[in-house]
Amino acid sequence: MINKTLDYYNKNAESFIQGTVSANLKDIQDKFLKELSGNKILDFGCGSGRDTKCFIGAGYDVDAIDGSLELCKSASVYTGIQVKHMLFQDLDKQNYYDGIWACSSILHLPKSELKNVLSKMNNALKDDGVIYTSFKYGDFEGERNGRFFTDFTLDIFKDFIHDVDNLMIKEYWITTDVRPGREEEKWLNLLLQKTNS
């Protein structure tokens, strides 16, 4: 399942980058950065490197990873930093990042693996650290156009993270897709915060 999705990105890296690298997410990036108490960010599934480049340009210290080797190669050239080829499941940092940016990335994990990855993301955050993530809005889980997707509504996501310790929804909002021709697609955007309780 995950291999098929990674194969898709490896084979279609160039067209995927062309379709996403210039998407304007400034409002969401600014909202995320405003919540950070330090300057260490993980771009978790960086794709083209668009957001990594933006965060570096704003003076942040950024680590970037992606599961697709072809996207890692292109994003390394585009951002000027070495993007690490790594699966989400292999995150093992502890209390290290002020923020984790997972824009349209962890939505490719099945729910059976996503909860464990969210726990790893939470462990990798410093206290009060923040995660931004986004999912297509709905209740679908399965393959769509050659890739695996897990969609969420707010209520389904609330139930889903209920037993992920020390992780709360700080803010959420619904947006439409910023890519031309995709305006009908709705997205669930979430700011999650690590709590000490």
SULSUL-V46452 format. One record per pair of residues at least 12 apart in sequence whose ideal C-beta (glycine too) atoms are under 10 Angstrom apart, sorted by sequence separation. I is the first residue (numbers start at 0). J is the second residue. If there is no record, write none. Layout:
BEGIN
i->I j->J
i->I j->J
END
This chain:
BEGIN
i->42 j->54
i->51 j->63
i->63 j->75
i->70 j->82
i->71 j->83
i->72 j->84
i->105 j->117
i->120 j->132
i->137 j->149
i->138 j->150
i->139 j->151
i->156 j->168
i->173 j->185
i->174 j->186
i->42 j->55
i->48 j->61
i->50 j->63
i->51 j->64
i->71 j->84
i->117 j->130
i->135 j->148
i->137 j->150
i->138 j->151
i->173 j->186
i->174 j->187
i->40 j->54
i->51 j->65
i->68 j->82
i->70 j->84
i->71 j->85
i->87 j->101
i->134 j->148
i->135 j->149
i->136 j->150
i->137 j->151
i->138 j->152
i->157 j->171
i->172 j->186
i->173 j->187
i->174 j->188
i->40 j->55
i->48 j->63
i->63 j->78
i->67 j->82
i->69 j->84
i->101 j->116
i->105 j->120
i->117 j->132
i->134 j->149
i->135 j->150
i->136 j->151
i->137 j->152
i->140 j->155
i->153 j->168
i->156 j->171
i->172 j->187
i->173 j->188
i->38 j->54
i->45 j->61
i->68 j->84
i->101 j->117
i->134 j->150
i->135 j->151
i->136 j->152
i->138 j->154
i->171 j->187
i->172 j->188
i->40 j->57
i->42 j->59
i->45 j->62
i->46 j->63
i->48 j->65
i->61 j->78
i->63 j->80
i->65 j->82
i->67 j->84
i->87 j->104
i->134 j->151
i->136 j->153
i->138 j->155
i->171 j->188
i->172 j->189
i->45 j->63
i->47 j->65
i->62 j->80
i->63 j->81
i->64 j->82
i->65 j->83
i->66 j->84
i->87 j->105
i->133 j->151
i->134 j->152
i->137 j->155
i->153 j->171
i->170 j->188
i->171 j->189
i->172 j->190
i->31 j->50
i->35 j->54
i->38 j->57
i->40 j->59
i->42 j->61
i->43 j->62
i->44 j->63
i->45 j->64
i->46 j->65
i->61 j->80
i->62 j->81
i->63 j->82
i->64 j->83
i->65 j->84
i->66 j->85
i->101 j->120
i->132 j->151
i->153 j->172
i->170 j->189
i->171 j->190
i->38 j->58
i->39 j->59
i->40 j->60
i->41 j->61
i->42 j->62
i->43 j->63
i->44 j->64
i->45 j->65
i->60 j->80
i->62 j->82
i->63 j->83
i->64 j->84
i->65 j->85
i->66 j->86
i->87 j->107
i->88 j->108
i->99 j->119
i->153 j->173
i->169 j->189
i->170 j->190
i->171 j->191
i->28 j->49
i->32 j->53
i->38 j->59
i->39 j->60
i->40 j->61
i->41 j->62
i->42 j->63
i->43 j->64
i->44 j->65
i->46 j->67
i->61 j->82
i->62 j->83
i->64 j->85
i->65 j->86
i->66 j->87
i->87 j->108
i->99 j->120
i->113 j->134
i->134 j->155
i->152 j->173
i->168 j->189
i->169 j->190
i->170 j->191
i->28 j->50
i->32 j->54
i->37 j->59
i->38 j->60
i->39 j->61
i->40 j->62
i->41 j->63
i->42 j->64
i->43 j->65
i->44 j->66
i->45 j->67
i->48 j->70
i->52 j->74
i->56 j->78
i->63 j->85
i->64 j->86
i->65 j->87
i->66 j->88
i->86 j->108
i->99 j->121
i->134 j->156
i->168 j->190
i->169 j->191
i->170 j->192
i->27 j->50
i->31 j->54
i->37 j->60
i->38 j->61
i->39 j->62
i->40 j->63
i->41 j->64
i->42 j->65
i->44 j->67
i->47 j->70
i->48 j->71
i->51 j->74
i->55 j->78
i->62 j->85
i->64 j->87
i->66 j->89
i->167 j->190
i->168 j->191
i->169 j->192
i->22 j->46
i->29 j->53
i->35 j->59
i->46 j->70
i->51 j->75
i->54 j->78
i->55 j->79
i->88 j->112
i->96 j->120
i->99 j->123
i->132 j->156
i->167 j->191
i->168 j->192
i->169 j->193
i->22 j->47
i->24 j->49
i->28 j->53
i->32 j->57
i->45 j->70
i->46 j->71
i->48 j->73
i->49 j->74
i->52 j->77
i->53 j->78
i->55 j->80
i->64 j->89
i->87 j->112
i->99 j->124
i->105 j->130
i->166 j->191
i->167 j->192
i->169 j->194
i->20 j->46
i->21 j->47
i->23 j->49
i->24 j->50
i->28 j->54
i->32 j->58
i->44 j->70
i->45 j->71
i->47 j->73
i->48 j->74
i->51 j->77
i->52 j->78
i->64 j->90
i->86 j->112
i->87 j->113
i->90 j->116
i->93 j->119
i->98 j->124
i->106 j->132
i->166 j->192
i->167 j->193
i->19 j->46
i->20 j->47
i->22 j->49
i->32 j->59
i->46 j->73
i->47 j->74
i->48 j->75
i->51 j->78
i->52 j->79
i->88 j->115
i->89 j->116
i->92 j->119
i->95 j->122
i->96 j->123
i->97 j->124
i->98 j->125
i->105 j->132
i->106 j->133
i->113 j->140
i->165 j->192
i->166 j->193
i->167 j->194
i->19 j->47
i->20 j->48
i->21 j->49
i->22 j->50
i->25 j->53
i->29 j->57
i->46 j->74
i->48 j->76
i->49 j->77
i->50 j->78
i->51 j->79
i->52 j->80
i->87 j->115
i->88 j->116
i->90 j->118
i->91 j->119
i->92 j->120
i->94 j->122
i->95 j->123
i->96 j->124
i->97 j->125
i->104 j->132
i->105 j->133
i->106 j->134
i->163 j->191
i->165 j->193
i->166 j->194
i->18 j->47
i->20 j->49
i->24 j->53
i->28 j->57
i->45 j->74
i->48 j->77
i->49 j->78
i->51 j->80
i->87 j->116
i->90 j->119
i->93 j->122
i->94 j->123
i->95 j->124
i->96 j->125
i->99 j->128
i->100 j->129
i->101 j->130
i->102 j->131
i->103 j->132
i->104 j->133
i->105 j->134
i->106 j->135
i->111 j->140
i->160 j->189
i->164 j->193
i->165 j->194
i->167 j->196
i->16 j->46
i->17 j->47
i->19 j->49
i->45 j->75
i->47 j->77
i->48 j->78
i->62 j->92
i->86 j->116
i->87 j->117
i->89 j->119
i->90 j->120
i->92 j->122
i->93 j->123
i->94 j->124
i->95 j->125
i->97 j->127
i->98 j->128
i->99 j->129
i->100 j->130
i->101 j->131
i->102 j->132
i->103 j->133
i->104 j->134
i->110 j->140
i->164 j->194
i->165 j->195
i->15 j->46
i->16 j->47
i->47 j->78
i->48 j->79
i->51 j->82
i->88 j->119
i->91 j->122
i->92 j->123
i->93 j->124
i->94 j->125
i->97 j->128
i->98 j->129
i->99 j->130
i->100 j->131
i->101 j->132
i->102 j->133
i->103 j->134
i->109 j->140
i->156 j->187
i->160 j->191
i->165 j->196
i->15 j->47
i->16 j->48
i->20 j->52
i->42 j->74
i->45 j->77
i->48 j->80
i->87 j->119
i->90 j->122
i->91 j->123
i->92 j->124
i->93 j->125
i->94 j->126
i->96 j->128
i->97 j->129
i->98 j->130
i->99 j->131
i->100 j->132
i->101 j->133
i->103 j->135
i->109 j->141
i->155 j->187
i->164 j->196
i->16 j->49
i->45 j->78
i->62 j->95
i->87 j->120
i->90 j->123
i->95 j->128
i->96 j->129
i->98 j->131
i->99 j->132
i->100 j->133
i->101 j->134
i->152 j->185
i->156 j->189
i->12 j->46
i->48 j->82
i->62 j->96
i->94 j->128
i->96 j->130
i->153 j->187
i->12 j->47
i->45 j->80
i->61 j->96
i->150 j->185
i->151 j->186
i->152 j->187
i->156 j->191
i->8 j->44
i->42 j->78
i->46 j->82
i->60 j->96
i->113 j->149
i->130 j->166
i->150 j->186
i->151 j->187
i->153 j->189
i->45 j->82
i->60 j->97
i->61 j->98
i->62 j->99
i->63 j->100
i->112 j->149
i->136 j->173
i->150 j->187
i->8 j->46
i->42 j->80
i->45 j->83
i->59 j->97
i->66 j->104
i->109 j->147
i->111 j->149
i->113 j->151
i->131 j->169
i->136 j->174
i->151 j->189
i->59 j->98
i->61 j->100
i->65 j->104
i->107 j->146
i->108 j->147
i->109 j->148
i->110 j->149
i->121 j->160
i->126 j->165
i->130 j->169
i->131 j->170
i->133 j->172
i->136 j->175
i->42 j->82
i->64 j->104
i->106 j->146
i->107 j->147
i->108 j->148
i->109 j->149
i->129 j->169
i->44 j->85
i->59 j->100
i->66 j->107
i->106 j->147
i->107 j->148
i->108 j->149
i->110 j->151
i->124 j->165
i->129 j->170
i->133 j->174
i->135 j->176
i->41 j->83
i->43 j->85
i->44 j->86
i->106 j->148
i->107 j->149
i->117 j->159
i->118 j->160
i->121 j->163
i->122 j->164
i->124 j->166
i->127 j->169
i->44 j->87
i->106 j->149
i->117 j->160
i->120 j->163
i->121 j->164
i->122 j->165
i->43 j->87
i->54 j->98
i->105 j->149
i->106 j->150
i->118 j->162
i->121 j->165
i->103 j->148
i->106 j->151
i->110 j->155
i->114 j->159
i->118 j->163
i->121 j->166
i->54 j->100
i->113 j->159
i->114 j->160
i->117 j->163
i->118 j->164
i->120 j->166
i->43 j->90
i->53 j->100
i->113 j->160
i->118 j->165
i->137 j->184
i->114 j->162
i->115 j->163
i->118 j->166
i->136 j->184
i->137 j->185
i->41 j->90
i->51 j->100
i->110 j->159
i->114 j->163
i->117 j->166
i->135 j->184
i->136 j->185
i->50 j->100
i->113 j->163
i->135 j->185
i->136 j->186
i->137 j->187
i->41 j->92
i->135 j->186
i->136 j->187
i->15 j->67
i->50 j->102
i->134 j->186
i->135 j->187
i->136 j->188
i->12 j->65
i->16 j->69
i->20 j->73
i->39 j->92
i->43 j->96
i->49 j->102
i->133 j->186
i->134 j->187
i->15 j->69
i->16 j->70
i->20 j->74
i->41 j->95
i->133 j->187
i->134 j->188
i->12 j->67
i->15 j->70
i->41 j->96
i->45 j->100
i->132 j->187
i->133 j->188
i->134 j->189
i->11 j->67
i->12 j->68
i->13 j->69
i->39 j->95
i->40 j->96
i->41 j->97
i->42 j->98
i->43 j->99
i->44 j->100
i->45 j->101
i->46 j->102
i->132 j->188
i->133 j->189
i->8 j->65
i->9 j->66
i->10 j->67
i->12 j->69
i->13 j->70
i->16 j->73
i->20 j->77
i->39 j->96
i->40 j->97
i->41 j->98
i->42 j->99
i->43 j->100
i->44 j->101
i->45 j->102
i->46 j->103
i->131 j->188
i->132 j->189
i->8 j->66
i->9 j->67
i->11 j->69
i->12 j->70
i->15 j->73
i->16 j->74
i->39 j->97
i->40 j->98
i->41 j->99
i->42 j->100
i->43 j->101
i->44 j->102
i->46 j->104
i->131 j->189
i->132 j->190
i->8 j->67
i->9 j->68
i->10 j->69
i->11 j->70
i->12 j->71
i->37 j->96
i->38 j->97
i->39 j->98
i->40 j->99
i->41 j->100
i->42 j->101
i->43 j->102
i->44 j->103
i->45 j->104
i->130 j->189
i->131 j->190
i->132 j->191
i->5 j->65
i->7 j->67
i->8 j->68
i->9 j->69
i->12 j->72
i->13 j->73
i->37 j->97
i->38 j->98
i->39 j->99
i->40 j->100
i->41 j->101
i->42 j->102
i->44 j->104
i->130 j->190
i->131 j->191
i->5 j->66
i->6 j->67
i->8 j->69
i->9 j->70
i->12 j->73
i->16 j->77
i->35 j->96
i->36 j->97
i->37 j->98
i->43 j->104
i->44 j->105
i->62 j->123
i->129 j->190
i->130 j->191
i->4 j->66
i->5 j->67
i->8 j->70
i->9 j->71
i->12 j->74
i->35 j->97
i->36 j->98
i->42 j->104
i->43 j->105
i->44 j->106
i->129 j->191
i->130 j->192
i->4 j->67
i->5 j->68
i->9 j->72
i->34 j->97
i->35 j->98
i->44 j->107
i->128 j->191
i->129 j->192
i->130 j->193
i->2 j->66
i->5 j->69
i->34 j->98
i->44 j->108
i->128 j->192
i->129 j->193
i->1 j->66
i->5 j->70
i->32 j->97
i->127 j->192
i->128 j->193
i->32 j->98
i->126 j->192
i->127 j->193
i->31 j->98
i->124 j->191
i->126 j->193
i->127 j->194
i->31 j->99
i->32 j->100
i->124 j->192
i->125 j->193
i->126 j->194
i->127 j->195
i->31 j->100
i->124 j->193
i->126 j->195
i->121 j->191
i->123 j->193
i->31 j->102
i->120 j->191
i->121 j->192
i->122 j->193
i->28 j->100
i->121 j->193
i->27 j->100
i->43 j->116
i->103 j->176
i->120 j->193
i->121 j->194
i->28 j->102
i->117 j->191
i->27 j->102
i->24 j->100
i->43 j->120
i->24 j->102
i->24 j->103
i->41 j->120
i->22 j->102
i->43 j->123
i->106 j->186
i->5 j->86
i->22 j->103
i->50 j->131
i->106 j->187
i->41 j->123
i->19 j->102
i->41 j->124
i->103 j->186
i->19 j->103
i->102 j->186
i->1 j->86
i->39 j->124
i->1 j->87
i->39 j->125
i->102 j->188
i->1 j->88
i->41 j->128
i->43 j->130
i->37 j->125
i->40 j->128
i->43 j->131
i->44 j->132
i->101 j->189
i->36 j->125
i->39 j->128
i->40 j->129
i->41 j->130
i->43 j->132
i->35 j->125
i->36 j->126
i->37 j->127
i->101 j->191
i->36 j->127
i->37 j->128
i->40 j->131
i->35 j->127
i->36 j->128
i->98 j->190
i->99 j->191
i->34 j->127
i->35 j->128
i->36 j->129
i->34 j->128
i->35 j->129
i->99 j->193
i->34 j->129
i->33 j->129
i->34 j->130
i->32 j->129
i->34 j->131
i->96 j->193
i->31 j->129
i->8 j->107
i->30 j->129
i->31 j->130
i->32 j->131
i->94 j->193
i->7 j->107
i->31 j->131
i->30 j->131
i->5 j->107
i->4 j->107
i->28 j->131
i->3 j->107
i->4 j->108
i->27 j->131
i->1 j->107
i->27 j->133
i->0 j->107
i->1 j->108
i->24 j->131
i->0 j->108
i->1 j->109
i->0 j->109
i->24 j->133
i->0 j->111
i->1 j->112
i->0 j->112
i->11 j->145
i->7 j->142
i->10 j->145
i->11 j->146
i->34 j->169
i->34 j->170
i->7 j->144
i->8 j->145
i->4 j->142
i->7 j->145
i->8 j->146
i->3 j->142
i->6 j->145
i->7 j->146
i->6 j->146
i->7 j->147
i->30 j->170
i->0 j->141
i->4 j->145
i->5 j->146
i->0 j->142
i->3 j->145
i->4 j->146
i->30 j->172
i->3 j->146
i->4 j->147
i->3 j->147
i->4 j->148
i->1 j->146
i->2 j->147
i->27 j->172
i->0 j->146
i->1 j->147
i->0 j->147
i->27 j->174
i->26 j->174
i->24 j->174
i->27 j->177
i->26 j->177
i->24 j->177
i->22 j->176
i->23 j->177
i->22 j->177
i->23 j->178
i->21 j->177
i->22 j->178
i->34 j->190
i->21 j->178
i->22 j->179
i->31 j->188
i->33 j->190
i->19 j->177
i->30 j->188
i->34 j->192
i->19 j->178
i->22 j->181
i->27 j->186
i->31 j->190
i->18 j->178
i->30 j->190
i->18 j->179
i->27 j->188
i->18 j->180
i->18 j->181
i->27 j->190
i->24 j->188
END
